[in-house]
Amino acid sequence: MNWKQLTSVEDLDRAISASENVTVVLFKHSTRCSISRMALKMFEGGWNESLSTVDAHFLDLLEHKDISAAITEKLDVEHQSPQMLVLRGGKVVHHASHSTIDADSIMNFI
């Protein structure tokens, strides 16, 4: 899977804009958390070719707390870690955290 790194609020804005045309996934990951590491591993393990049109973005929460705060503000979704957000049309259409993160659930939004 090819993650696009979110390293600026401008990257986030571009991802939100891209969701007007494609399904966008934002994955918020805490690199020091074993639960987050397990959720990421399970998510990546479930990723397959049927999701090739999805625009996947990765946020390192420890490095970019400002972007996490911008996600909460711009998308009106409560912060969780780990967290997966699915965007369509500039809005969150699905979100999951911890053990409910599942790549298969994205299929409903393609």
C-alpha positions in Angstrom: 0.0 0.0 0.0 1.2 3.5 -0.8 0.7 5.9 2.0 0.8 9.7 1.4 2.2 11.3 4.4 0.3 14.2 6.0 3.0 16.6 7.1 1.2 19.9 6.9 -2.2 21.4 7.2 -2.0 22.1 3.4 -1.6 18.3 2.8 -4.8 17.8 4.8 -6.6 20.5 2.8 -5.5 18.8 -0.4 -6.7 15.4 0.9 -10.1 16.9 1.8 -10.4 18.5 -1.7 -9.4 15.2 -3.3 -12.3 13.5 -1.6 -14.6 15.4 -4.0 -13.4 13.0 -6.7 -12.2 9.9 -4.9 -12.5 8.1 -1.6 -9.9 9.3 0.8 -8.8 7.5 3.9 -6.9 9.3 6.8 -5.1 7.0 9.2 -4.1 8.6 12.5 -1.3 6.6 14.1 0.5 7.0 17.4 4.0 5.5 16.9 4.5 4.8 20.6 1.3 2.9 21.1 1.1 -0.9 20.8 -2.7 -0.8 20.1 -2.1 1.7 17.3 0.7 -0.4 15.9 -1.6 -3.5 15.9 -4.5 -1.5 14.3 -2.1 -0.3 11.5 -0.8 -3.8 10.9 -4.3 -5.2 10.7 -5.4 -2.4 8.4 -2.5 -2.8 6.0 -3.0 -6.6 6.1 -6.6 -6.1 4.9 -5.6 -3.7 2.1 -5.9 -5.3 -1.3 -6.1 -4.4 -5.0 -9.9 -3.7 -4.8 -8.9 -0.5 -2.8 -6.4 0.7 -5.5 -8.5 3.8 -6.3 -8.6 4.9 -2.6 -6.3 7.9 -1.7 -4.7 6.8 1.6 -3.1 9.3 3.9 -1.0 8.6 7.0 -0.6 10.9 10.0 2.1 10.4 12.6 0.3 11.9 15.6 3.4 12.4 17.7 5.1 14.4 15.0 2.1 16.4 13.8 -0.3 17.2 16.6 -1.2 20.4 14.8 -2.6 18.4 11.8 -4.6 16.2 14.2 -6.1 19.3 15.8 -6.9 20.6 12.3 -8.7 17.3 11.4 -10.9 17.7 14.5 -11.7 21.3 13.6 -12.2 20.9 9.9 -14.0 17.6 9.8 -15.9 17.9 13.1 -14.9 14.5 14.4 -13.7 13.7 17.9 -10.0 12.7 18.2 -9.2 9.1 18.7 -5.9 7.2 18.4 -5.6 5.1 16.4 -8.3 6.4 14.1 -9.4 5.8 10.5 -11.5 8.4 8.7 -13.1 7.9 5.3 -13.9 11.0 3.4 -16.2 11.6 0.4 -17.3 15.0 -0.9 -15.2 16.8 1.7 -17.0 15.1 4.6 -16.4 12.2 7.0 -18.7 9.4 5.8 -17.2 6.7 8.2 -14.8 6.6 11.0 -13.5 3.9 13.3 -11.0 3.6 16.1 -9.0 1.0 17.9 -10.2 -2.6 17.1 -13.0 -1.4 14.8 -10.6 -0.2 12.2 -11.1 -2.4 9.1 -10.0 -1.9 5.5 -13.0 -3.9 4.3 -15.4 -1.2 5.6 -13.9 1.2 3.0 -15.5 -0.8 0.2 -18.9 0.7 1.1 -17.7 4.1 0.0 -15.9 3.4 -3.3 
